[in-house]
């Protein structure tokens, strides 16, 4: 069995996921996991599938042929999952929107060897003032050797500089 990770992007429309799922199923593939969303009229997703070795080439060709229907598919071989040398931590951040928030937070995380497992961001109007508020939620893979107290201190210092509220808690 081979495993593939697909990245899909297309103009959003009804039946899009069904066309991708049909293509995978018709070639003996199995849909294992996915994350998908619609944003600004576009549909984007990432998914992991398995496919028998004998059907691999035909499935790859069929997925690439979806380009003719306006569905762009980027394929990658599934990597080896690293051994668990990290702990999952949930990060929640809210503050007045401004350019550079994601850059500054991710720079600090990268400097400490922290991987971002998932990240969701949005800008919404504040309840009372309607000023734009930036909100981010992330699941972080924090190395077991990194003290959570040290991470909390460094993030709080940065949060003060960025004028955002930031909370960390163990992921359950």
C-alpha positions in Angstrom: 0.0 0.0 0.0 1.3 3.4 -0.9 0.3 6.6 0.9 0.0 10.0 -0.8 -0.7 13.5 0.5 -2.7 15.6 -1.9 -3.2 19.4 -1.9 -6.3 20.4 -3.8 -7.4 23.9 -4.9 -10.3 24.9 -7.1 -13.0 27.5 -7.5 -15.6 26.5 -4.9 -18.7 24.7 -6.2 -21.1 22.0 -5.1 -19.9 18.5 -5.8 -16.2 19.3 -5.8 -15.2 16.9 -2.9 -17.4 14.2 -4.4 -15.5 14.4 -7.8 -12.2 14.0 -5.9 -13.5 11.2 -3.7 -15.0 9.4 -6.8 -11.6 9.6 -8.6 -9.8 8.2 -5.6 -12.4 5.4 -5.1 -12.5 4.4 -8.8 -8.8 3.7 -8.6 -8.9 1.6 -5.4 -7.7 4.5 -3.2 -8.9 5.0 0.4 -9.5 8.4 1.9 -7.7 8.4 5.3 -7.7 12.0 6.6 -8.3 15.5 5.4 -8.6 19.2 6.3 -10.6 21.3 3.9 -12.1 24.8 3.8 -13.6 27.4 1.6 -12.1 30.9 1.6 -12.7 33.9 -0.7 -14.6 31.8 -3.2 -11.8 29.2 -3.4 -11.8 25.7 -2.0 -8.6 24.3 -0.6 -7.8 21.0 1.0 -5.1 18.7 2.1 -5.8 14.9 2.4 -4.0 11.7 2.9 -4.9 8.6 0.9 -3.7 5.1 0.5 -3.7 3.2 -2.8 -2.6 -0.3 -3.7 0.8 -0.3 -5.5 -0.7 -1.8 -8.7 -3.2 1.2 -9.0 -0.8 3.9 -8.0 0.2 5.2 -11.5 -3.4 5.1 -12.8 -4.6 7.1 -9.8 -1.9 9.7 -10.1 -2.7 10.2 -13.8 -6.5 10.4 -13.0 -5.9 13.0 -10.2 -3.7 15.1 -12.5 -6.4 14.9 -15.2 -8.8 16.7 -12.8 -6.9 19.8 -13.9 -9.1 19.7 -17.0 -12.1 20.3 -14.7 -10.4 23.2 -12.9 -9.2 21.1 -9.9 -5.5 21.5 -9.3 -4.0 18.6 -7.4 -0.4 18.6 -6.0 0.8 15.1 -5.0 3.5 14.2 -2.5 4.7 10.9 -1.1 3.6 10.5 2.5 6.5 11.0 4.9 7.5 9.0 7.9 5.9 10.2 11.1 8.6 11.2 13.6 8.7 9.4 16.9 6.9 11.3 19.6 9.5 13.6 21.1 7.0 16.5 21.6 4.0 17.4 23.6 0.9 19.0 22.0 0.1 22.5 23.3 -2.9 24.7 22.3 -2.2 28.4 21.6 -4.9 31.0 21.5 -4.2 34.6 20.5 -6.4 37.6 20.2 -5.4 41.2 19.5 -5.9 44.3 17.3 -5.0 43.3 13.8 -1.8 44.6 12.3 0.7 43.2 9.8 3.5 40.9 11.1 1.7 39.2 14.0 2.0 35.7 12.4 5.6 36.4 11.3 6.6 37.5 14.8 4.9 34.6 16.6 6.2 31.9 14.2 9.7 33.3 14.4 9.7 32.8 18.1 8.2 29.3 17.8 10.8 28.3 15.2 13.7 29.6 17.3 12.6 27.1 20.0 12.2 24.1 17.6 8.4 24.2 17.9 6.4 22.8 15.0 3.0 24.0 14.1 0.6 21.1 13.7 -2.4 23.2 12.8 -3.1 26.9 12.5 -6.4 28.7 12.0 -6.5 32.5 11.8 -9.2 35.1 11.1 -9.8 38.8 11.4 -13.3 39.7 12.7 -14.8 43.0 14.0 -14.5 43.6 17.7 -17.9 43.3 19.5 -18.3 46.9 20.7 -16.0 48.9 18.5 -16.0 47.0 15.2 -12.2 47.5 15.1 -10.5 44.5 13.3 -9.4 41.8 15.8 -6.9 39.2 14.8 -7.6 35.7 16.2 -5.3 32.7 15.9 -5.7 29.1 17.2 -2.8 26.7 16.9 -1.8 23.2 18.0 1.9 23.3 18.6 4.3 20.4 18.8 6.6 21.5 21.6 9.8 19.5 22.2 9.7 17.5 25.4 13.1 19.1 26.4 11.6 22.7 26.3 10.3 24.0 29.6 6.7 25.2 29.3 7.5 27.9 31.8 10.3 29.3 29.6 8.0 29.1 26.5 5.2 30.9 28.4 7.6 33.6 29.5 9.0 34.2 26.0 5.5 34.2 24.5 4.2 36.6 27.1 7.0 39.0 26.5 6.3 38.9 22.8 2.5 39.2 23.4 3.2 42.4 25.4 5.3 43.8 22.5 2.5 42.9 20.0 -0.2 44.1 22.3 -2.1 40.8 22.0 -3.6 38.4 24.6 -2.0 35.0 24.4 -2.9 31.7 26.2 -1.2 28.3 26.2 -2.7 25.2 27.6 -2.0 21.4 27.2 -4.0 19.9 24.3 -6.4 17.2 25.5 
